[in-house]
């Protein structure tokens, strides 16, 4: 059972990027520099202050692979390969089919890069099916874990950390020939943001893509079947709404993506391990931080929000 977050968490994060209207802390997150946009979805940094013995139990459900760097804090995750425990670390988290249980003890400093689907294959020849619900070394994407940690430890602010990450990725993009993700993957990513209730067959016909090729490409770059990708996207949008990190004007539309209440409950139980009411009631700062970052990216991608503009759910700074 999750416990109420320590009030120090709100105080630690508010100076970075404010809080939601409900007082939930936000990370510092933004879109990548334009030259990295084909490969990077989002960058984030979070600083949380808590008592040394405070154990935060939460979870993550990410729709992309994420390079996560922990400069401070002890954490553990339940992956497809079992429990992984780490402290200072730089690791690649694959996309998740269901919420991955995460626990952090004490204060922590975390930052990272969410990659666009297909980036791993374009740059490194990676197939996401090999990384779904798993955690891999930083070296998987060509970066030295130790060198990455050392470079980031020299930073003095969230923006400095993110610029360091961008510079590290520029080296890798250049070294790997600037190969961009498959156009099919790019189009399907846009579909997940705009209409996750869409028919896969109709999408394939509309864009002149062979259905089997679409399925193979999506499976390679997202790590799961097209229908699963859209189902997860629908749930993530609804979860963002329930946690108060979505555009309220979309609330009714997001709810109508489900046939009825039982449909919504079934999907939340399967993907998050709890009902929608439980999802609202339980404090979930890590999940909320990840949802907020994704939702900001989604609204920017579908032109409902200008990059860097105040988000509908933001309060304060």
C-alpha positions in Angstrom: 0.0 0.0 0.0 1.4 3.4 -0.9 1.8 6.0 1.8 1.3 9.7 1.5 4.2 11.5 0.0 6.5 13.5 2.4 5.6 17.2 2.1 9.3 17.9 1.4 8.7 16.5 -2.1 6.4 19.4 -3.1 8.8 22.0 -1.7 11.8 20.4 -3.5 10.1 20.3 -6.9 8.1 23.6 -6.9 11.1 25.8 -7.7 11.9 23.7 -10.7 8.7 23.6 -12.7 5.8 24.4 -10.3 2.9 22.1 -9.3 -0.4 21.1 -10.7 -3.7 22.7 -9.6 -4.0 19.9 -7.1 -0.6 20.6 -5.7 1.2 17.6 -7.3 4.9 18.3 -8.0 6.1 18.5 -11.6 9.5 17.7 -13.0 11.4 20.0 -15.2 10.8 18.6 -18.7 10.9 19.9 -22.2 11.1 19.1 -25.9 14.5 18.3 -27.3 16.5 20.8 -29.5 15.2 20.7 -33.1 18.2 18.8 -34.4 17.5 15.9 -32.1 13.7 15.9 -32.5 13.6 12.9 -34.9 15.1 10.7 -32.1 14.3 12.2 -28.8 10.7 12.5 -27.5 11.3 14.4 -24.2 14.0 15.2 -21.6 13.3 15.5 -17.9 14.9 16.2 -14.5 13.5 15.7 -11.1 14.9 16.5 -7.6 13.0 15.1 -4.6 13.9 15.7 -1.0 12.7 13.1 1.6 13.9 11.6 4.9 16.7 9.0 4.5 14.4 6.2 5.6 11.3 7.4 3.6 10.3 4.6 1.1 8.2 5.8 -1.8 6.4 2.9 -3.6 4.9 3.7 -6.9 5.2 2.6 -10.6 5.9 3.7 -14.1 4.1 2.9 -17.4 6.1 4.4 -20.3 5.3 4.1 -24.0 8.9 4.6 -25.1 12.3 3.5 -24.0 13.9 5.9 -21.5 17.4 6.5 -20.5 17.2 7.1 -16.8 20.1 8.5 -14.8 20.0 8.4 -11.0 22.6 10.7 -9.5 21.3 10.2 -6.0 18.9 7.8 -4.3 18.4 4.1 -3.8 15.7 2.5 -5.9 14.4 -0.9 -7.0 12.2 -2.1 -9.8 10.3 -5.3 -10.6 11.2 -6.1 -14.2 10.5 -9.0 -16.5 13.8 -10.4 -15.3 13.1 -10.0 -11.6 13.9 -7.3 -9.0 16.7 -4.9 -9.8 18.2 -2.8 -7.1 20.5 0.2 -7.8 21.7 3.5 -6.5 23.8 5.8 -8.6 23.2 4.5 -12.1 22.6 5.2 -15.8 20.3 2.6 -17.4 18.0 2.1 -20.4 14.4 1.3 -19.4 12.5 -0.4 -22.2 8.8 0.4 -22.9 6.3 -1.2 -20.6 3.3 -3.3 -21.3 2.0 -2.7 -17.8 2.9 -0.6 -14.9 6.3 -1.5 -13.6 6.5 -1.3 -9.7 9.2 1.1 -8.6 10.3 2.0 -5.1 12.7 4.8 -4.0 14.2 5.3 -0.6 15.3 8.7 0.6 16.0 11.8 -1.5 16.8 11.3 -5.2 18.0 13.2 -8.2 16.9 11.8 -11.5 17.0 12.8 -15.1 16.8 11.2 -18.5 15.8 11.0 -22.1 12.6 9.5 -23.5 13.3 8.2 -27.0 10.9 8.3 -29.9 9.8 4.9 -31.1 12.1 3.5 -33.7 15.1 5.5 -32.6 16.8 2.4 -31.2 16.4 0.5 -34.4 17.4 3.4 -36.6 20.6 4.2 -34.7 21.6 0.9 -33.1 19.6 -1.8 -34.8 17.7 -2.5 -31.6 14.4 -4.4 -31.5 12.2 -3.2 -28.7 10.7 -6.6 -28.2 14.0 -7.5 -26.6 13.7 -4.7 -24.0 10.0 -4.5 -23.2 9.5 -4.5 -19.4 13.3 -4.8 -19.0 16.2 -2.6 -17.9 19.5 -2.7 -19.8 22.9 -1.1 -19.4 23.5 2.5 -20.7 26.0 1.0 -23.1 23.1 -0.5 -25.0 22.6 2.8 -26.8 26.3 3.5 -27.2 26.9 5.6 -24.1 29.3 4.8 -21.3 27.4 4.6 -18.1 30.3 5.9 -16.0 31.2 8.7 -18.3 27.5 9.8 -18.5 27.3 9.9 -14.7 30.5 11.9 -14.4 29.4 14.4 -17.1 26.0 15.0 -15.4 27.5 15.4 -12.0 29.3 18.5 -13.2 25.9 20.1 -13.9 24.4 22.7 -11.6 20.8 23.0 -12.8 18.1 20.9 -14.5 18.6 22.8 -17.8 22.4 22.2 -17.6 21.7 18.5 -17.1 19.4 18.3 -20.1 21.8 20.2 -22.3 24.6 17.7 -21.3 22.3 14.8 -22.3 21.6 16.4 -25.6 25.3 16.9 -26.3 26.0 13.3 -25.5 23.2 12.2 -27.8 24.5 14.4 -30.6 27.7 12.4 -30.6 25.8 9.1 -30.9 23.5 10.4 -33.6 26.5 11.7 -35.6 28.4 8.4 -35.1 25.5 6.4 -36.3 24.9 8.4 -39.5 21.7 10.4 -38.6 19.5 7.5 -39.6 15.9 8.5 -38.7 13.1 6.2 -37.5 10.9 4.3 -40.1 8.2 6.6 -41.5 5.6 3.9 -40.7 6.6 4.1 -37.1 6.5 7.9 -37.1 2.9 7.8 -38.6 1.8 5.2 -36.1 3.2 7.2 -33.2 1.1 10.2 -34.3 -2.0 8.0 -34.5 -1.5 6.9 -30.9 -1.5 10.5 -29.9 -4.5 11.6 -32.0 -6.9 8.6 -32.2 -6.0 5.5 -30.2 -9.4 4.0 -31.0 -8.6 3.9 -34.7 -8.9 0.8 -36.8 -5.5 -0.7 -37.6 -6.7 -2.0 -41.0 -8.1 1.4 -41.9 -4.9 3.2 -40.9 -2.9 0.8 -43.1 -5.2 1.4 -46.1 -5.2 5.2 -45.6 -1.4 5.4 -45.7 -0.9 2.7 -48.3 0.9 0.4 -45.9 0.7 -3.4 -46.2 -1.0 -4.6 -43.0 1.6 -7.3 -42.3 4.4 -4.8 -42.8 2.7 -2.4 -40.4 2.4 -5.1 -37.8 6.1 -6.2 -38.1 7.3 -2.6 -38.0 5.3 -1.6 -35.0 6.2 -4.8 -33.2 9.9 -4.1 -33.8 9.9 -0.4 -32.8 7.2 -0.4 -30.1 7.8 -3.9 -28.7 4.2 -5.0 -29.0 1.3 -5.4 -31.5 -0.4 -2.3 -32.9 -3.6 -2.9 -31.0 -1.6 -3.1 -27.7 0.2 0.2 -28.5 -3.1 2.0 -29.0 -4.7 0.4 -26.0 -1.8 1.6 -23.8 -2.0 5.1 -25.4 -5.7 5.3 -24.6 -5.1 4.3 -21.0 -2.2 6.7 -20.6 -4.3 9.6 -21.8 -7.1 8.6 -19.4 -4.7 8.1 -16.5 -3.3 11.6 -17.1 -6.8 13.0 -16.9 -7.5 11.2 -13.7 -4.2 12.4 -12.1 -4.9 16.0 -13.1 -2.2 16.4 -15.7 -4.3 16.6 -18.9 -6.2 19.3 -20.7 -9.6 19.4 -18.9 -11.3 20.3 -22.2 -10.4 16.9 -23.5 -11.9 15.1 -20.4 -15.2 14.1 -22.0 -13.6 13.0 -25.2 -11.0 10.8 -23.4 -13.8 9.1 -21.4 -15.8 8.4 -24.6 -12.9 6.3 -25.8 -14.2 3.6 -23.5 -17.5 1.7 -24.2 -18.6 2.0 -20.6 -17.4 2.1 -17.0 -16.7 -1.7 -16.9 -14.5 -1.4 -20.0 -12.5 1.4 -18.3 -12.2 -0.6 -15.0 -11.1 -3.7 -16.9 -8.3 -1.9 -18.8 -7.1 -0.1 -15.7 -7.0 -3.2 -13.6 -5.0 -4.9 -16.4 -2.5 -2.1 -17.1 -2.2 -0.4 -13.8 -3.2 -3.1 -11.4 -5.9 -1.0 -9.8 -9.3 0.5 -10.5 -9.7 4.1 -11.7 -11.0 5.1 -8.3 -7.9 3.5 -6.6 -5.7 5.2 -9.2 -7.1 8.6 -8.2 -7.0 7.9 -4.4 -3.5 6.6 -4.1 -0.5 9.0 -4.1 1.6 8.2 -7.1 4.2 10.9 -7.6 6.5 9.0 -9.9 3.7 7.9 -12.1 2.3 11.4 -12.2 5.6 12.9 -13.1 5.9 10.5 -16.1 2.3 11.0 -17.2 2.7 14.8 -17.1 5.8 14.8 -19.2 4.2 12.5 -21.8 1.0 14.6 -21.9 2.9 17.8 -22.4 4.7 16.2 -25.3 1.4 14.9 -26.7 -0.3 18.3 -26.6 2.7 19.8 -28.3 2.8 17.1 -31.0 -0.9 17.5 -31.9 -0.6 21.4 -31.8 -2.8 22.0 -28.8 0.1 23.5 -26.9 3.1 25.6 -28.0 6.5 24.3 -26.8 7.4 26.0 -23.6 4.0 27.4 -23.0 2.2 27.1 -19.7 0.3 23.8 -19.5 -3.4 23.7 -18.7 -2.7 21.9 -15.4 0.1 24.1 -14.1 -0.2 26.3 -11.1 2.4 28.8 -9.9 5.6 29.1 -12.0 
